Amino acid sequence: MTETLHIIGGGMAGSEAAWAAANLGVPVVLHEMRPKVATFAHRTGDFAEMVCSNSFRSDDHEQNAVGLIHWEMRAAGSLVLEMAHKHRLPAGGALAVDRDPFAAAVTEKLKAHPLISTSYEEVTELPSSGNWIIATGPLTSPALAESIRAATGAEALAFFDAIAPIVYTESIDMSVAWLQSRYDKGETEAERRAYINCPMTREQYEAFIDALLAAEKTEFHAGEAAGLSNPTPYFDGCLPIEVMAERGRETLRHGPMKPVGLTNAHKPDEKAYAVVQLRRDNKLGTLHNIVGFQTKMKYGAQTAVFKMIPGLENASFARLGGIHRNTFINSPTLLDDRMRLKSRPYIRFAGQITGVEGYVESAAMGLLAGRMAAHDLLGRDLSPPPPETAMGALVSHITGGAEAKTFQPMNVNFGLFPPIDAKGGRRGRKDRYKAYTDRAKGAFTAWLS
């Protein structure tokens, strides 16, 4: 009889790892401390609960590295991508989901699998034997984090991660705002009108930046500072808007508030100086999140500052933004290329705790860890995907490709891939990205078979 695989953490990575291993015939116990032990960011005990954005980002698998990893995950039988598509929302070229039904569907599928059982108890120490995957994510419990620290002999790295606010759609003034995806991107009318856009004049933008910089802020959520002895850096891919504004008054206008590719339906001849976008957060369309507006402002300040945005003067918030500490290990030092802890090779790590950033990347590393662990238990060795693939490039980066001394969380991107041969001429970006994705698909298909 095949030995049991134990997985700690029922987020994106843990859910995907459990599904991948069980579908290869390996019995799995999925350990999740919620809802018995809560975190400040989660609301339910469901697996794969989304707590920040509701988007899996670009679904373009020919021009985008994130879209490519979507393609690879689907080819490998990803549960997360299957349920994301089942519960997708219009979002232009992005894959956004109705977060609560999505998590409920993932939970239902996992609990219905005959080889997967669940345990709702907190695991506080690294196990001393057995077969394990640690996929506890950015909010690893303090006790387990301390056990990891003690076992590795290294200080875990940490950064602050921020959450964007969610607005009740009915409270948005659509006589000011309008529906449009940037550059009208999308195959259907719904996708081309997937975002609510709130325009700002230069004067409104300058006043907004002044208020943003002056607002009262918090450096961490209550309880998150315990044990911090050094300043903790932010992850550049999820910076609070106040931090972006502090880097220069025009930073936001060239980031989440850029006005390009948009035409004001109410005043088509007037070009907005800046635009705030909101993306649908649930299937009913009753909730919208403010895109890129992760924040560390205190709650009272948030409502005052965000109501300065034209169209949101009377906004009601279903959830305000927040900030929390996010912990990850120094994977280039600690893990081998099979994602095993070098000092305890019966333990694998997967997901954000390894230093990948984003729902998609976390789920992909869970899928990979689950497949590798299952192959081990079935008496076979599974090498990682080739570095020419999205999954392979990412796992190569975290398990040795990155510089350990400066290791920081990383989204998948073409900069992690082996360069494409220009074959005697300089390729344009579009052709180069297509060459990356074509090469990756061939390599991944061969790896799967």
Secondary structure, DSSP 8 states (H G I E B T S, - for coil): ----EEEE--SHHHHHHHHHHHTTT--EEEE--TTTS--SS--SS-TT---S-SEEEE--TTT-HHHHHHHHHHHTT-HHHHHHHHTEE--TTEEEE-HHHHHHHHHHHHHH-TTEEEE-S---S--SSS-EEE--GGG--HHHHHHHHHHHTS--EEEEEEE--EEEGGGS-TTT-EE--GGG-SSSHHHHT-EEEEEE-HHHHHHHHHHHHHS-B-SS-TTTTTT--S---B-GGG--HHHHHHT-TTTGGGTTT--TT---SS-TTS--SEEEEEEE-STTS-EEEETT----B-HHHHHHHHTTSTT-TT--EEE--EEEEEEE--HHHHB-TTSEETTEEEEEE-GGGGTB-SHHHHHHHHHHHHHHHHHHHTT-------TTSHHHHHHHIIIIIS-GGG---B---GGGS-----TTS---HHHHHHHHHHHHHHHHHHHH-
